[in-house]
Amino acid sequence: MAQTIRRNAKTVRRQARAQGNRTKVRKAKAQTNSLIDALMRVLPFTEDQLHKFFLALILGVLLLGAWLIASLAGFTELAGRQLAFYAADAGYEVRRVEVHGVERMNKLKVYERVLGEQDRAMPLVDLDTIRASLMELSWVRDARVSRQLPDTIVVDIVERQPHAVLQKPDRLVLIDATGHVLEPIAPAKARGMLMISGPGAQQQVEALATLLDAAPALKPQVTAAEWVGNRRWNLTFKTGQVLALPQGDEKSATALMSFARLDGVNRLLGGKVVAFDMRTPERIYMRVPGRAQEELDTRQGGS
């Protein structure tokens, strides 16, 4: 009898190898199932709750992907604008602007920055952009912009406080306690205010305030301060007398306090001395008009 031999018949070795692989797969599945079963027993969830959680997670990922695709395609922006137009039709658009906190600055400058939003749908008003524009105004130290539905933009301004007058080469300007320029000022309006001068004085305004605070009794008497040589101060008092202070924050503050004590005892301000020089430590030099001529005449008369 003829016997048929199949070409693709598996050899005994190949069959054994395949049988071994199937055995390994069954063992791996059994171990995985055992691990999952053990994990399910430890976790405080039922199998049904876990299925629901993963289903919700998958749906969330799909929704997020759809939103990202819509954003890239510009659909969300288009929908937002359409919603804003509907809001405007319903009366939610800028009709009024309220400004609070303005006392010294020109309020019209604030309105100029905000009135460009008039008749704009409320959802399209960019509050951060308006605030940034207001912060560019010289008098504004801080600003808060908010919506008051349905139709009002409210602006709350925190103004800078005028502190002194800075003498520039071509004009006088009003400055705050940090040296920030507020606006030009006429000489007539500058009377009675602290006058600050000298190259680089604008950057030393805060240091000057700290110096004057060291002698509170003298502070109201100071009418002018000159920053000399970019290193020290000359102070002018209401009496017109000038005090030259040494270089350095600590040394100048010590000298000013010493002068305040001397004035309290000897009434230096208002006397005949026109200038006091305290640049030399522990010494004070005083200049009296005509004193040098008197001493010269005395020496010549004695000879």
C-alpha positions in Angstrom: 0.0 0.0 0.0 1.4 3.5 -0.9 1.9 5.9 2.0 1.5 9.6 1.5 4.0 11.9 3.1 3.0 15.6 3.8 5.7 18.1 3.0 4.5 20.6 5.7 4.1 18.0 8.5 5.5 19.2 11.8 8.5 17.3 13.0 8.4 15.8 16.5 10.8 18.5 17.8 8.7 21.3 16.4 5.5 19.8 17.9 7.2 19.5 21.3 8.3 23.1 21.1 4.8 24.3 20.2 3.3 22.3 23.0 5.8 23.8 25.4 4.9 27.4 24.3 1.2 26.7 24.8 2.0 25.4 28.3 3.9 28.6 29.1 1.1 30.8 27.8 -1.4 29.0 30.0 0.8 29.4 33.1 1.4 33.1 32.4 -2.4 33.7 32.0 -3.0 31.8 35.2 -0.4 33.9 37.0 -1.8 37.2 35.6 -5.4 36.2 36.6 -4.2 35.3 40.0 -2.4 38.7 40.4 -5.5 40.6 39.2 -7.7 38.6 41.6 -5.3 39.4 44.5 -5.2 43.1 43.5 -9.0 43.2 43.4 -9.3 41.7 46.8 -6.9 44.4 48.2 -8.4 47.5 46.4 -11.6 49.0 48.0 -13.4 48.8 44.7 -15.7 46.2 43.2 -14.9 44.9 39.7 -18.0 46.7 38.4 -16.8 50.0 39.9 -13.4 49.6 38.3 -14.9 49.0 34.9 -16.9 52.2 35.2 -13.9 54.1 36.3 -11.9 53.0 33.3 -14.8 53.7 31.0 -15.1 57.3 32.4 -11.4 57.7 31.9 -11.5 56.6 28.3 -14.4 58.9 27.6 -12.6 61.9 29.3 -9.6 61.3 27.1 -11.7 61.2 24.0 -13.5 64.4 24.9 -10.2 66.1 25.6 -8.9 65.1 22.3 -12.0 66.4 20.6 -11.7 69.7 22.4 -8.1 70.0 21.3 -8.9 69.3 17.7 -11.8 71.8 17.8 -9.5 74.4 19.3 -6.9 73.9 16.6 -9.6 74.3 14.0 -10.8 77.5 15.6 -14.3 76.3 16.4 -14.1 77.2 20.1 -13.1 80.8 19.3 -15.9 81.1 16.8 -18.4 79.7 19.2 -17.2 82.1 21.9 -17.6 85.1 19.7 -21.1 84.0 18.7 -22.0 83.6 22.3 -20.6 87.1 23.0 -22.8 88.5 20.3 -25.9 86.8 21.8 -24.9 88.3 25.2 -24.7 91.8 23.6 -28.1 91.4 22.1 -29.4 90.5 25.5 -28.0 93.8 26.9 -24.6 92.5 28.2 -22.4 95.1 26.5 -20.4 98.1 27.7 -22.7 101.1 28.2 -21.1 102.9 31.2 -17.7 103.3 32.8 -17.2 104.2 36.5 -13.9 105.5 37.8 -13.1 105.6 41.5 -10.1 106.8 43.5 -9.0 109.7 41.3 -8.2 112.9 43.2 -5.2 114.6 41.7 -4.7 113.2 38.2 -6.8 114.1 35.2 -9.8 111.6 35.2 -10.3 112.1 31.5 -7.0 110.2 30.9 -8.5 107.2 32.6 -11.7 107.4 30.5 -9.6 107.7 27.3 -8.1 104.3 28.0 -11.4 102.6 28.8 -14.0 104.2 26.5 -12.6 102.3 23.5 -14.5 99.3 25.0 -17.8 101.1 24.7 -20.5 99.0 22.9 -18.3 95.9 23.1 -19.9 92.7 24.2 -19.1 92.1 27.9 -17.5 88.6 27.3 -15.1 90.2 24.8 -13.7 92.8 27.2 -10.1 92.1 28.0 -9.7 93.4 31.6 -6.0 92.6 31.8 -5.3 94.7 28.7 -7.2 97.6 30.1 -5.3 97.4 33.4 -2.0 97.3 31.6 -2.9 100.4 29.6 -3.9 102.2 32.8 -0.6 101.3 34.5 1.2 103.3 31.8 -0.3 106.5 33.2 2.3 108.4 35.4 -0.1 109.0 38.3 -1.3 105.4 38.6 0.4 103.2 41.2 -2.1 100.4 40.9 -5.4 99.7 39.1 -8.2 97.2 39.3 -10.7 96.7 36.4 -13.9 94.7 36.8 -17.2 94.0 35.2 -20.5 95.1 36.8 -23.1 93.2 34.9 -24.9 93.8 32.7 -23.3 96.9 31.2 -20.7 98.6 33.4 -16.9 98.6 33.5 -15.6 99.7 37.0 -12.1 101.1 37.4 -10.5 101.5 40.8 -7.4 103.7 40.8 -4.7 103.9 43.4 -2.9 107.2 42.8 0.8 108.0 43.5 1.3 110.6 46.2 3.3 113.8 45.4 6.4 114.0 47.5 8.8 116.6 46.2 9.8 118.7 43.2 12.7 117.6 41.1 14.7 120.4 39.4 15.7 119.3 35.9 17.9 121.4 33.6 15.0 122.7 31.7 11.9 122.3 33.9 10.5 121.4 37.3 8.7 118.1 37.7 6.6 116.6 40.5 7.8 113.3 41.8 6.6 110.7 44.3 8.5 109.2 47.2 10.3 106.7 44.9 11.5 109.4 42.4 8.8 108.5 39.8 8.0 111.5 37.7 4.3 112.5 37.9 4.0 115.6 35.8 5.6 119.0 35.1 4.9 121.7 37.6 5.0 125.5 37.5 7.4 127.3 39.8 4.5 129.1 41.5 2.9 125.8 42.4 6.2 124.3 43.6 6.5 126.8 46.4 6.5 125.3 49.8 7.5 121.8 48.5 10.8 120.1 49.0 13.1 120.9 46.1 15.6 118.3 45.1 18.4 119.0 42.6 21.7 117.7 41.3 22.8 115.1 38.7 21.6 111.6 39.8 19.3 113.1 42.6 16.2 111.3 41.2 17.7 107.9 42.1 18.5 109.1 45.6 15.0 110.3 46.6 14.3 107.3 48.9 17.7 107.5 50.5 17.1 111.2 51.2 13.7 110.4 52.9 15.5 107.9 55.1 18.2 110.5 56.0 15.6 113.1 57.0 13.7 110.6 59.1 16.9 110.3 61.2 16.3 113.9 62.5 12.5 114.4 62.7 12.8 117.7 64.4 14.8 119.1 61.5 12.8 117.5 58.7 10.0 120.2 58.5 12.7 122.8 58.3 14.4 121.4 55.2 13.3 123.2 52.0 15.9 121.9 49.5 18.4 119.1 49.1 21.2 119.1 46.5 22.9 115.9 45.6 26.6 117.0 45.2 29.1 115.1 43.1 26.9 112.0 43.1 28.1 111.2 46.6 26.6 113.5 49.3 23.9 116.0 50.3 23.7 119.8 50.9 20.5 120.6 52.8 18.9 124.1 52.8 16.7 125.2 55.6 13.8 127.6 55.7 16.2 130.2 57.1 18.3 130.0 54.0 21.2 128.4 55.8 23.0 125.5 54.2 24.3 122.3 55.9 27.0 120.2 54.1 26.8 116.6 55.1 29.5 113.9 54.6 29.5 111.1 52.2 27.9 107.8 53.1 24.4 106.9 54.5 25.5 106.2 58.0 27.9 109.1 58.3 25.4 111.6 56.9 22.7 110.4 59.3 25.0 110.6 62.3 26.1 114.2 61.3 22.5 115.3 60.8 21.5 114.0 64.2 24.5 115.7 65.8 23.5 119.0 64.1 19.9 118.6 65.5 21.3 118.2 69.0 23.5 121.3 68.6 20.6 123.3 67.2 18.5 122.3 70.1 21.1 123.6 72.6 22.6 126.6 70.7 19.8 127.7 68.3 22.0 127.4 65.2 19.1 127.9 62.8 18.1 131.5 62.5 21.5 132.8 63.7 24.3 134.7 61.9 25.9 131.6 60.4 25.0 131.1 56.8 26.7 127.7 56.2 27.6 124.7 58.3 30.1 122.1 57.1 30.1 118.8 58.8 32.1 116.8 56.3 35.0 116.4 58.7 34.1 113.8 61.4 33.4 115.2 64.9 33.9 118.8 63.7 31.6 121.6 62.4 32.8 124.5 60.5 30.6 127.6 60.3 30.8 130.5 57.9 29.6 134.0 59.0 29.2 136.7 56.4 31.9 139.5 56.9 33.7 137.5 59.6 36.8 137.0 57.5 37.0 140.8 56.7 36.5 141.7 60.4 39.4 139.4 61.3 41.6 140.9 58.6 40.7 144.4 59.8 41.5 143.4 63.4 44.9 142.0 62.4 45.8 145.1 60.3 44.7 147.4 63.2 46.8 145.6 65.7 49.9 145.9 63.5 
